[in-house]
Amino acid sequence: MKFEERVEGDYLIYAGALDVLRGDGYIGAVVVNRTSRQHRRGQEVFRDESLACGHRWSSADEALMFALGRAREWITQQGRQAPERGDQRAMQR
């Protein structure tokens, strides 16, 4: 197993390469937490414990890089879906 923790803006990413129980290889797993000023760990907003439908990578580094990439992709999608601040003010009126 191999794990890595990274901060991406307001998000804390926990990514891992997990040994496959039966057979050879590694699967990728990721948990993303949105952080706040009060709580460093924040609230879990995304989790996938078997990325790419459990695809097996031949090395832990490959699985880990895929997991980190998937987390960043998810974070980017959230940024695109969030309304702009001006839109939020208009909706509150």
C-alpha positions in Angstrom: 0.0 0.0 0.0 1.0 3.5 -0.7 -0.8 6.7 0.5 -0.4 10.4 -0.1 -2.1 13.5 1.3 -2.3 16.8 -0.6 -4.0 20.1 -0.3 -5.7 21.6 -3.3 -7.3 25.0 -2.5 -10.1 24.3 0.0 -9.8 20.6 -0.4 -7.7 17.9 1.4 -7.1 14.9 -0.8 -6.3 11.4 0.6 -5.2 9.2 -2.2 -4.0 5.6 -2.0 -2.8 2.6 -3.9 -4.2 -0.5 -2.3 -2.9 -4.1 -2.8 -5.4 -6.3 -4.6 -6.6 -9.0 -2.3 -6.6 -11.8 -5.0 -4.0 -11.6 -7.7 -1.4 -9.0 -8.6 -1.5 -5.2 -8.8 -2.9 -2.2 -7.1 -6.3 -0.4 -7.2 -6.6 3.4 -6.7 -8.7 4.9 -3.9 -9.4 8.5 -3.0 -11.3 10.6 -0.4 -11.7 14.3 -0.7 -12.6 16.6 2.2 -13.7 20.2 1.9 -11.8 22.1 4.6 -12.9 25.0 6.7 -11.1 27.5 9.0 -12.6 25.8 12.0 -11.8 22.2 11.0 -8.6 21.2 9.2 -10.0 17.8 8.3 -13.3 19.2 7.1 -16.3 17.4 5.6 -16.0 14.4 3.3 -17.4 15.4 -0.1 -16.2 12.7 -2.5 -15.1 9.1 -2.0 -14.2 6.3 -4.4 -12.5 3.2 -3.0 -12.3 1.3 -6.3 -11.4 3.8 -9.0 -11.9 2.9 -12.6 -14.2 0.0 -11.6 -11.4 -1.6 -9.7 -8.9 -1.5 -12.6 -5.6 -3.0 -11.5 -2.4 -1.1 -12.1 0.9 -2.9 -12.2 2.6 -0.4 -9.8 1.5 1.4 -6.7 2.8 4.7 -8.3 0.5 4.3 -11.3 -2.6 3.7 -9.1 -1.7 6.6 -6.8 -1.2 9.0 -9.7 -4.5 8.0 -11.1 -6.2 8.5 -7.8 -4.7 12.0 -7.4 -5.7 12.9 -10.9 -9.3 11.8 -10.4 -9.5 13.9 -7.2 -8.2 17.0 -9.0 -10.7 16.3 -11.9 -13.6 16.1 -9.4 -12.5 19.4 -7.7 -12.3 21.1 -11.1 -15.8 20.0 -11.9 -17.1 21.4 -8.6 -15.5 24.7 -9.5 -17.3 24.8 -12.8 -20.6 24.0 -11.3 -20.5 26.6 -8.5 -22.4 29.7 -9.3 -20.4 32.9 -9.4 -20.6 35.3 -6.5 -22.7 37.8 -8.4 -25.2 35.0 -9.2 -25.5 34.0 -5.5 -26.4 37.6 -4.5 -29.0 37.7 -7.2 -30.5 34.4 -6.0 -30.7 35.6 -2.4 -32.8 38.7 -3.2 
